[in-house]
């Protein structure tokens, strides 16, 4: 018999809803993956790397060419100079990077603060580290402020002598919230007199809208000096199945990160790293991303306004929340299943991003739509939603 380290964890809501979508032949606007291919030029560069013989183990920290390209991109965008030799590590997706950073930062008896609703991998990783997750609620939408936003005073109140790390995720999944300069000011103020490590999940860094600039922790030396900055090529280049991400952190943090990384995966796909390094030489491949996804956001939002759903503001990510209170008073998980089975559109309930999905505060009659889809997919889904 195995004494489970995660006795309360089952199959994730993403797996459940995607399986239900497949079984019912529903249009899957739930799980966050594109239904279109990556740029053909990127595929050609990966194929060229394979043909050139780059098919064996990569260096543990990542192919040097890719680490140099990440360093150049990060400095160009945020003004932060990460040493590609000692401060950048290529990982098997952002999820592995996040778990590695959490394991490096916290252990038995420690506390790690997360912002809720929270992406589902954070809390299990914290528990596997032997630490205790402490949830701080984002400020919920109101008529005066219709989007989610951080409650920094609540974060400050949650800090105790046992707090070892704070996990943030902006642009935020699932709410689409983004940070601004004032938020970075607050983070600096809160953390200044502490030894708390900041784990910043920035996988949607290039998907921000309406002329906003991504407020990366790398923009602030005081934050960067205590941060694991984590991002993902899967989100940026429509290659979620490749599972290639990276972590930028000061050398002392990277040293501890790599101690764990080398025994989790050692290294990740070699030809894909070479292909990504070559693809990054043209910054338009990520600089053009906001306009690409903003058009899809606007398409989905405009279509939802022709239904009984009420879309919330979406300043970032490729997710949009919508209120279904004019359609049903059912709890979110029940509504999501009903929408999938009866109307053929799969979504994700926001309650799934809370530690207790059954708590009244977890059910705000909101569901998450993913718009990283072909226009034809979005239009077909909207046609079905207009019939409700």
Helices and strands as residue ranges (DSSP letters): H 13-24, E 27-28, H 40-51, H 64-78, E 88-91, H 93-105, E 111-116, H 121-128, E 132-137, H 152-158, E 163-169, H 181-191, E 197-201, G 217-219, H 221-224, E 227-232, H 233-236, G 240-242, E 245-249, H 251-264, H 270-279, H 284-287, H 289-304, E 310-311, E 319-323, H 332-343, E 345-346, E 348-349, G 350-353, G 360-362, E 366-370, H 375-385
